[in-house]
């Protein structure tokens, strides 16, 4: 089968590799759609600890089951959507309702969705793969994984009582930031403001019901306005500025993952005397995946996030476009 292999940062190869054979509990998919991801862009730029090189590339997917192992939870012909990991259910964090921090959540993972066929390990097939709703396209269904990350963020805000809220500021109009806007508006948040630097992406946010503003135009006095601030850029300098904008007693969610080894500095007075709650959720648990699946089945329209269909042969150019800020997410149809 044809598959994209990331040999080293910046170097992709379209290779011929054997079609996997599913073992017990595993499923083999014919990939119908595989979407690009910010994590994959990071790996393409500089490598990533969870994406071995050289190795298969891509982890957002939807497709049709073409082969199954013994006792697999799906049948040949099923149209499915899934994510790339699943918790063990047995470790300290799983038993304490923190599945997203499972000590072995990445021990068994899906890699290689930029290929004609994709093997899904048994743990993931059993917990975090679902039948695709008939009314949902394969392209949109491939977005389950990033939306599950957003759903985990929503769940964490609800846990600490920060949602429901009257006003939320989302910083960063990438795909994740736009998914937050869509989810927050679906939850009934009256005022969602999206701040960023890319005018075209802000237009997409306005389509989801957000007020939009250039990030440079945000002023510290805006902190009187927002119950919740959600940082989605993963840039340390933006993490530092984000503390300026929650109201007294408000919540700051640092969602975007910064490069390894970076640090930030905050005013202790702002955090302490203004009683700012700071959250920084990682990954997702099974409840978040189910919530994301349900919201997608109920009709959240993510077609505006899809910037076009690309062939595997165009992969290097596709990631160059993303690096330059052209487009949001592209879809491969292997």
Secondary structure, DSSP 8 states (H G I E B T S, - for coil): -EEEEEEETTEEEEEE-------TT-EEEEEEEEE--HHHHHHHHH-BTTB-SSEE----EEEEEEEE-TT-SS-TT-EEEE-S----S-SHHHHTT-GGG-TTTTTS-----SBSEEEE-HHHHHHSEEE--TTS-HHHHTTHHHHHHHHHHHHHHHHTT--S-SEEEEE--SHHHHHHHHHHHHTT-SEEEEEES-HHHHHHHHHTT-EEEEGGG--GGGGGTEEEEEE-S--HHHHHHHTTTEEEEEEEEE-S---TT------HHHHHHTT-EEE---S--HHHHHHHHHHHHHT---GGGEEEEE-GGGHHHHHHHHHTT--SEEEE--
